[in-house]
Structure formats: C-alpha cells, structure tokens
Amino acid sequence: MNITDLKAQNLILLEVISGSRAFGLATETSDTDIKGVFYLPKDKFYGLHYIPQISNASNDIVYYEIGRFTELLLKNNPNIIEVLASAPECILYQHPLMQQFSLKQFLSKQIQQTFINYACSQIKKAKGLNKKINNPVDSKRKTVFDFCHIIDQQHTYPLNNWLQQRQWQQHQCGLANIPHATDLYALYYDKTATKDIVASCSLKMPMIFVYHQSAPLTPLLPT
C-alpha cells in the first residue's frame, strides 16, 4: 500500500501540517511536511503483513496506522504528541473518531525523558550538520587506489601521488605477491606496457605496495 491507496480507499483518519510550517519557521525553500493517521482494511489488518506506517520517498509525508499511532502516544513520542497537539489551522482533515483522542489521555511523567532524549538527538544532528558545513566532504568519489600507499626506501606515499610525481600510468605498473605478507605487494614498472595487455585484476581492499626496481612484469593493476 502507498499514500495513493490510502486516499483512494478513504482510509485516512487524520491529516495535519507539521514541521516548520506548523510553527511559523518555514522559509521560501521549506517543504510542507504532512503527518497523519490511517486504518487498515480488514484483509490487511487481520492478514500476515501488518503495515505500521506509510510514507513517501523523502519522508516528508508520513501516515501511521492507528494502532501504531496509539502505541507511540502511550510512549509519549514527541513527534506523535506534536501531531495530536496540532493547531486547528494545521488540521487538513479529521475523522470524528480522532476527536475522541486528547492529550490528557496520554501525557505522563514519561514525557520528561522522551523530550530530553529528543532534544539531545536534535543537538547531535545539528552539530553533525555544522561539521559538514564547515568541513565539506569532497564531492569526488574516492576509489580503492585513494587508500593504497607505496613504501619507497624508508618513506610511505599515497599511491596516486607517487604515480603522478613520476608521470607513470596505472597500466604500466604490475604487482607480485610478497610471501607471508597479507595485502602487501611488490610493484613493478614497465614503460613499454600498453593498456591492451593489462590483465583483469581487481583490488577489493586498501593495500600497501613496495616499489622494486627490477625486470619489467606484465601489468596487473586494473584500468
């Protein structure tokens, strides 16, 4: 079932505007968040596939099955308390059954802890968002080679930087196992190699390469 099914079968019991628009905090780019309550037809309710909630892809619109809605109210869930406490101007639809629900039936001392936990989670989320704003993640997707390193003499270098400094191409490099050394390979360079002779080999995890100035081998690094 999806939101279209709920509306087509008249299964919605409550529909309210929530989030920033409900509290007058919306901006020009704010989405309109909708929350609501629905009931399941008998064949679904008594069947093997109970549906506790239905939402759209972005979770801007969420409807809770009435049993699940009641369960969350009894737990004093802040998001669900907000739905039941919606201002009249935010209520888009309310079935007469939902008029029998009132906050005083569900509020308890438990709400103190649930709202503290909610506030703490929002603070952590805000701190995480602040980190992303001040330290944005590189938009370029990293590959396994970004996590590989070269041991050359007594120093270690990122593989990509090391190849770039020498103006070497990936397909001109070859690998050979180093006995008794997990994820450690000897790397060889063959300037005569072409992409046509590169063997199909995939690296599934970050590795360390030891550079050897030796006879050229058939390249094994993937293109």
C-alpha positions as CSV (number, residue, x, y, z in Angstrom):
1,M,0.0,0.0,0.0
2,N,1.1,3.6,-0.6
3,I,-0.3,7.1,0.0
4,T,-2.4,7.0,-3.2
5,D,-4.1,3.8,-1.9
6,L,-4.9,5.5,1.4
7,K,-6.6,8.4,-0.3
8,A,-8.4,6.3,-3.0
9,Q,-9.8,3.9,-0.3
10,N,-10.7,6.7,2.1
11,L,-8.5,5.2,4.9
12,I,-7.1,8.4,6.3
13,L,-8.4,9.4,9.7
14,L,-6.2,12.4,10.4
15,E,-4.1,14.7,8.3
16,V,-2.1,17.6,9.6
17,I,0.6,20.1,8.6
18,S,3.7,19.5,10.7
19,G,7.3,20.7,11.0
20,S,8.5,24.2,10.2
21,R,5.2,25.4,8.6
22,A,3.2,24.4,11.6
23,F,5.4,26.5,13.9
24,G,5.8,29.5,11.5
25,L,9.5,28.8,10.9
26,A,9.3,27.9,7.2
27,T,11.4,29.7,4.6
28,E,10.8,30.0,0.8
29,T,12.6,26.7,0.2
30,S,10.9,24.7,3.1
31,D,9.0,21.6,2.2
32,T,5.5,21.1,3.5
33,D,5.6,18.2,6.0
34,I,2.4,16.2,6.4
35,K,1.7,13.6,9.1
36,G,-1.4,11.6,9.6
37,V,-3.3,8.5,10.8
38,F,-4.9,5.8,8.8
39,Y,-6.7,2.5,9.4
40,L,-6.1,-0.8,7.6
41,P,-8.9,-2.7,5.8
42,K,-9.8,-5.9,7.5
43,D,-8.0,-8.1,5.0
44,K,-4.8,-6.2,5.7
45,F,-5.3,-5.8,9.5
46,Y,-6.0,-9.5,10.1
47,G,-3.6,-10.7,7.5
48,L,0.1,-11.6,7.7
49,H,1.5,-8.3,6.5
50,Y,0.7,-5.6,9.1
51,I,1.7,-2.1,7.9
52,P,2.6,0.2,10.8
53,Q,3.2,3.3,8.7
54,I,3.3,4.6,5.1
55,S,5.4,7.4,3.8
56,N,6.7,9.0,0.6
57,A,10.2,8.6,-0.7
58,S,11.5,11.7,1.1
59,N,9.6,11.0,4.4
60,D,8.0,14.5,4.1
61,I,4.6,12.8,4.3
62,V,4.1,10.1,6.9
63,Y,0.9,8.3,7.9
64,Y,0.7,6.0,11.0
65,E,-1.7,3.1,11.4
66,I,-4.0,4.0,14.2
67,G,-2.7,1.1,16.4
68,R,0.9,2.2,15.9
69,F,-0.2,5.8,16.5
70,T,-1.7,4.9,19.8
71,E,1.3,2.9,20.8
72,L,3.6,5.9,20.2
73,L,1.3,8.2,22.0
74,L,1.5,5.9,25.1
75,K,5.2,6.2,24.9
76,N,4.9,10.0,24.7
77,N,6.8,10.1,21.5
78,P,7.5,13.8,20.8
79,N,6.7,13.6,17.0
80,I,3.4,11.9,17.7
81,I,2.5,14.2,20.6
82,E,3.0,17.1,18.1
83,V,0.5,15.5,15.7
84,L,-2.2,15.2,18.3
85,A,-1.5,18.8,19.6
86,S,-1.8,20.3,16.1
87,A,-3.3,23.8,16.0
88,P,-6.8,23.9,14.3
89,E,-5.4,25.8,11.3
90,C,-2.9,23.0,10.7
91,I,-5.5,20.3,10.6
92,L,-6.3,19.4,7.0
93,Y,-8.7,16.5,7.8
94,Q,-10.0,14.9,11.0
95,H,-12.4,12.0,11.1
96,P,-14.9,12.2,14.0
97,L,-13.2,9.2,15.6
98,M,-10.0,11.2,16.1
99,Q,-11.9,13.8,18.1
100,Q,-12.0,11.3,20.9
101,F,-8.3,11.4,21.2
102,S,-7.0,14.1,23.6
103,L,-3.5,14.8,25.1
104,K,-4.7,14.4,28.7
105,Q,-5.4,10.7,28.0
106,F,-1.7,10.0,27.1
107,L,0.6,12.5,28.8
108,S,2.6,11.1,31.7
109,K,5.8,11.8,33.6
110,Q,7.5,9.8,30.9
111,I,7.3,12.8,28.6
112,Q,10.1,14.5,30.5
113,Q,12.6,11.8,29.5
114,T,11.3,11.4,25.9
115,F,11.6,15.1,25.2
116,I,15.0,15.3,26.8
117,N,16.2,12.4,24.5
118,Y,14.6,14.1,21.5
119,A,16.3,17.4,22.3
120,C,19.7,15.7,22.7
121,S,19.3,13.9,19.4
122,Q,18.5,17.1,17.6
123,I,21.6,18.8,19.2
124,K,23.8,15.9,18.0
125,K,22.2,16.2,14.5
126,A,22.8,20.0,14.4
127,K,26.5,19.5,15.5
128,G,26.9,16.9,12.7
129,L,25.4,19.3,10.2
130,N,27.7,22.1,11.4
131,K,30.7,19.8,10.8
132,K,29.6,19.1,7.2
133,I,29.1,22.9,6.6
134,N,32.5,23.9,8.0
135,N,34.3,20.8,6.7
136,P,32.6,19.8,3.5
137,V,33.2,16.3,2.1
138,D,35.0,16.1,-1.2
139,S,32.3,15.7,-3.9
140,K,34.7,13.4,-5.9
141,R,34.0,9.8,-5.1
142,K,37.1,8.0,-3.8
143,T,38.4,4.8,-5.3
144,V,40.3,2.0,-3.7
145,F,43.5,3.5,-5.0
146,D,43.0,6.5,-2.8
147,F,43.6,4.2,0.2
148,C,46.7,2.5,-1.2
149,H,50.2,3.5,-0.3
150,I,53.7,2.9,-1.5
151,I,56.8,2.1,0.6
152,D,59.7,3.6,-1.3
153,Q,63.0,3.4,0.6
154,Q,62.3,4.5,4.1
155,H,59.1,6.5,3.3
156,T,55.4,5.9,2.6
157,Y,53.5,7.8,0.0
158,P,49.9,7.8,-1.3
159,L,49.8,5.6,-4.4
160,N,48.1,8.2,-6.7
161,N,50.5,11.0,-5.7
162,W,53.5,8.7,-6.1
163,L,52.5,7.7,-9.6
164,Q,51.7,11.3,-10.6
165,Q,55.1,12.6,-9.4
166,R,56.8,10.1,-11.7
167,Q,54.3,10.7,-14.5
168,W,53.7,6.9,-14.6
169,Q,50.4,5.4,-15.8
170,Q,48.5,2.8,-13.9
171,H,48.5,0.3,-16.7
172,Q,52.3,0.4,-16.8
173,C,52.6,-1.0,-13.3
174,G,52.5,-4.6,-12.2
175,L,52.1,-6.4,-8.9
176,A,53.6,-9.5,-7.5
177,N,52.7,-11.3,-4.2
178,I,55.2,-10.9,-1.3
179,P,55.3,-14.2,0.6
180,H,53.8,-14.2,4.1
181,A,52.7,-10.6,3.8
182,T,48.9,-10.0,3.7
183,D,47.8,-7.2,1.4
184,L,51.4,-6.3,0.7
185,Y,52.6,-6.5,-2.9
186,A,55.8,-5.7,-4.9
187,L,55.1,-3.1,-7.6
188,Y,57.0,-3.1,-10.9
189,Y,57.1,-0.6,-13.7
190,D,57.2,-1.3,-17.4
191,K,57.2,1.8,-19.5
192,T,56.6,-0.3,-22.7
193,A,53.3,-1.7,-21.4
194,T,50.1,-0.7,-23.1
195,K,46.5,-0.8,-22.0
196,D,45.9,-3.7,-24.4
197,I,47.9,-6.1,-22.4
198,V,46.6,-5.3,-18.9
199,A,45.3,-8.3,-17.1
200,S,41.9,-8.1,-15.5
201,C,42.6,-7.9,-11.8
202,S,40.5,-6.2,-9.1
203,L,41.7,-4.8,-5.8
204,K,39.0,-5.3,-3.1
205,M,40.6,-3.5,-0.2
206,P,43.3,-1.0,0.5
207,M,46.8,-2.4,0.1
208,I,50.5,-1.4,0.6
209,F,52.9,-1.7,-2.3
210,V,56.7,-2.0,-2.1
211,Y,58.4,-0.5,-5.1
212,H,61.1,-2.7,-6.7
213,Q,63.4,-1.5,-9.4
214,S,63.7,-4.8,-11.3
215,A,62.9,-6.5,-14.5
216,P,59.5,-5.5,-16.0
217,L,56.5,-7.7,-15.5
218,T,53.1,-7.9,-17.2
219,P,51.0,-5.2,-15.5
220,L,48.3,-6.4,-13.2
221,L,46.6,-3.2,-12.0
222,P,43.1,-2.7,-13.3
223,T,42.3,0.2,-15.6
